[in-house]
Each structure stands twice: as structure tokens, then as C-alpha cells.
Amino acid sequence: MSQTVIHYFLHFGMPLIIAYMFFRSDCKRVYLILLATMLVDLDHLLATPIFSPNRCSINFHLLHTYYAMAVYAGMLFLPKPYKVIGLGLLLHMLTDLNDCIMTYLDCPQCLSEAPARELVAWLGRAIKF
């Protein structure tokens, strides 16, 4: 399966599955909130160039930093809708991390300048065994 298909499934399909399985009584609203968390990618507009196909977002863009992720994890302990927003943001970070790992496994030198290179390399080695 291609990296792009997996990426977009994790961005659109997985939130639907999570909303349906864990928030069945409020599924539509939760799904929309989870989709809205993709607005976190607006921080890509601050990068030069705005889009780079081999760039790993993790710890590169402002809202994709480890500090931001700690805030997103903390949101899980707040009441709804904040916990749903935190969940969506963490799911987004995991999706982007998966993208980084898949890029690394395909082209390790492509991520030579990535701030999260050590994490991605470690996870890549763990996956390959």
C-alpha cells in the first residue's frame, strides 16, 4: 500500500473509526472535531519552502514540536471537547510520525536534516528488527 494512501487513511478514516467506536452517541460531532484538528498543519505556512516532499514535520514545525505534543497529551485529561481535540492532535502527530518513518525506511538520507531524525531512525530500526 502506498505511503500516500496510508497517510490519508490515517487522517480521514481512522478518526471516523475512533469516533464511531468510542463516541458512538456523539459520533458525527466528534468526527468533525477530529477532522478540524488537521488545521494544525497551518504551521506549515511558516516554513520555507511551504511544502517539501521529504520533510519530516515532527519537531520541525511549531505546532508539531515535542513541547506542543506534551500539551496535546495533557488535553486528554480535560473535559470534552478538549480531550477530543487533544486526541485528534495526537493522532495527527502519529500520522505524521508514521510518514517520517516510511520516508526514512525508503530513503534514510532524505531525512538527514530532520530534527526528529534520531527518533525516526530508532523507530525505523525497531520496525525492521
C-alpha positions in Angstrom: 0.0 0.0 0.0 1.4 3.4 -0.9 2.5 5.9 1.7 0.0 8.5 0.5 -2.9 6.1 0.8 -1.9 5.2 4.4 -1.3 8.8 5.2 -4.8 9.9 4.1 -6.5 6.9 5.6 -4.9 7.8 9.0 -6.1 11.4 8.6 -9.7 10.7 7.4 -10.5 7.0 8.0 -9.0 6.5 11.5 -10.8 9.5 13.0 -14.1 8.1 11.7 -13.3 4.7 13.2 -12.4 6.3 16.6 -15.5 8.5 16.6 -17.7 5.6 15.8 -16.1 3.1 18.3 -15.5 5.3 21.3 -18.0 8.2 20.9 -21.0 6.5 19.3 -23.6 8.7 20.8 -21.8 11.8 19.5 -20.1 10.3 16.5 -20.7 13.0 13.9 -19.7 15.9 16.1 -16.6 14.0 17.3 -15.6 13.1 13.8 -15.9 16.8 12.7 -13.7 17.9 15.7 -11.1 15.2 14.8 -11.1 16.4 11.2 -10.8 20.1 12.4 -7.6 19.2 14.2 -5.9 19.0 10.8 -5.8 22.8 10.9 -2.7 22.2 13.0 -1.0 22.0 9.6 -1.4 25.7 9.1 2.0 26.0 10.8 3.5 24.6 7.5 2.8 28.1 6.1 5.6 29.5 8.3 8.2 27.2 6.7 10.4 27.9 3.7 9.6 26.3 1.4 6.0 25.8 2.5 6.0 22.2 1.1 8.9 19.9 0.9 8.1 16.3 -0.1 10.8 14.7 2.1 10.5 17.0 5.1 9.6 15.3 8.4 7.1 17.6 10.2 7.9 16.2 13.7 9.8 18.7 15.7 10.2 20.9 12.6 7.0 22.9 12.5 5.9 25.0 15.6 2.8 23.0 16.3 4.5 19.7 15.6 7.2 20.1 18.3 7.6 17.7 21.3 6.5 20.6 23.6 3.3 21.0 21.6 2.7 17.3 21.8 3.1 17.4 25.6 0.3 20.0 25.6 -1.9 17.8 23.4 -1.3 14.8 25.7 -2.3 17.0 28.7 -5.6 17.9 26.9 -6.6 14.2 27.2 -7.2 14.9 30.9 -9.6 17.8 30.3 -13.4 17.5 29.7 -14.9 17.2 26.2 -14.4 18.7 23.7 -10.8 19.5 24.8 -10.0 15.8 25.2 -11.3 15.1 21.7 -9.2 17.9 20.3 -6.1 16.6 22.1 -6.8 13.1 20.8 -7.1 14.4 17.3 -3.9 16.4 17.5 -2.0 13.4 18.9 -3.5 11.2 16.1 -2.3 13.8 13.6 1.2 13.7 15.1 1.3 9.9 15.0 0.2 10.0 11.3 3.0 12.5 10.5 5.5 10.4 12.5 4.4 7.3 10.5 5.0 9.3 7.4 8.5 10.2 8.6 9.3 6.5 9.4 8.0 5.4 6.0 10.1 8.0 4.3 13.2 7.0 6.4 12.8 3.3 5.6 12.6 4.2 1.9 15.3 6.9 1.8 17.3 7.3 5.1 19.4 10.1 3.6 16.2 12.1 2.8 15.8 12.9 6.5 19.5 13.7 7.2 18.4 17.3 8.2 15.2 16.3 10.1 15.1 17.5 13.8 13.4 14.2 14.7 15.9 12.1 12.8 17.2 10.2 15.8 13.7 9.2 16.9 12.7 8.3 13.4 15.9 6.2 12.9 15.4 4.4 16.2 11.7 3.6 15.3 12.7 2.6 11.8 15.3 0.1 13.1 12.7 -1.2 15.6 10.2 -1.8 12.9 12.8 -3.5 10.6 14.0 -5.7 13.5 
